[in-house]
Amino acid sequence: YDRVPFYKKMFDEAGAQPGDIRTAKDLEKLPFTSKTDLRDNYPYGLLAVPMEEIVRIHASSGTTGKATVVGYTAGDLALWDECVARALTCAGGTRKDIIQVCYGYGLFTGGLGLHGGAERIGATVIPASTGNTARQITMLQDYGSTMLCCTPSYALYIGDTMEKNNIPVSSIHLKAGLFGAEPWTVRMKEEIEKRLGIRAYDIYGLTELSGPGVAYECSAQTGMHINEDHFIAEIIDPDTGEVLPEGTQGELVFTSITKQAFPLLRYRTRDICILRREACLCGRTHIKMCKPMG
């Protein structure tokens, strides 16, 4: 409210003050933030700290309009690393693992996001980035990689390439993979697991919120646990904006509660899912986002 003119105007027009927001339910007093709002304040209009406190910039691809530009303080990066570290741990990652990161490095959040999380758990990181699949396979064979992080389509392509070149699965050492940044089906998951001899886990994130690590699958694989100590999730009717009860399908909305440089209030993701708060076989208690029905 004090540092971002856009949000001061939002509060004032809603007739609300920061002190009015004391519970998650109180968020309903505020309007939503959309991608259009981010573009209208391009590039730095939504930063809540001075530029000298920003230590890194990431951005979306901008394929559907102006890129979404996000800033991070050193504290933001530490929290992001923690969120991704949880995702890796959920997939069985430990400091003994060798993690090959085949997401793109650069303005895209995938590469550096998974890299930071892997370092946080003390694992060995191979910053392979994308492309040159023959070399990627050689690294999988020779460097002893035990976990793979990339898009599901690229994981499938690695498996296809191995199959076409008669490279046996037994020649690589993978046990698990974290795949995200694009939609994928149960059939794709099964094919990846079969061709690479691994267990495949889903990881979810948005550039606007930080990047990968907002939510992730655990060993139960019955939805993705949301890091709700950092992100408050709501489900709304995409047409009316009405907040829907947990267990109801609708549009996912997030509010950042620990971000320093780029905190978003009630950001509409356009993703359709269901929120479920139920006992999980893995023992974790964070709420889960589950795929829509039908």
Salt bridges, closest charged atoms under 4 A:
ASP12 OD2 - LYS8 NZ 2.98
GLU13 OE2 - LYS9 NZ 3.99
ASP26 OD1 - LYS29 NZ 3.64
GLU28 OE2 - LYS25 NZ 3.05
GLU82 OE2 - ARG86 NE 3.30
GLU82 OE1 - ARG120 NH1 3.30
ASP97 OD2 - LYS175 NZ 3.12
GLU119 OE2 - HIS115 NE2 2.97
ASP160 OD1 - ARG195 NH1 1.60
GLU191 OE2 - ARG187 NE 3.72
GLU191 OE1 - ARG195 NE 2.89
GLU193 OE2 - LYS189 NZ 2.89
GLU208 OE2 - LYS35 NZ 2.75
GLU228 OE1 - ARG277 NH2 2.97
ASP229 OD2 - ARG86 NH2 2.87
ASP229 OD2 - HIS230 NE2 3.77
ASP229 OD1 - HIS286 NE2 3.93
GLU234 OE1 - ARG266 NE 2.98
GLU246 OE2 - ARG277 NE 3.82
GLU251 OE1 - ARG268 NH2 2.53
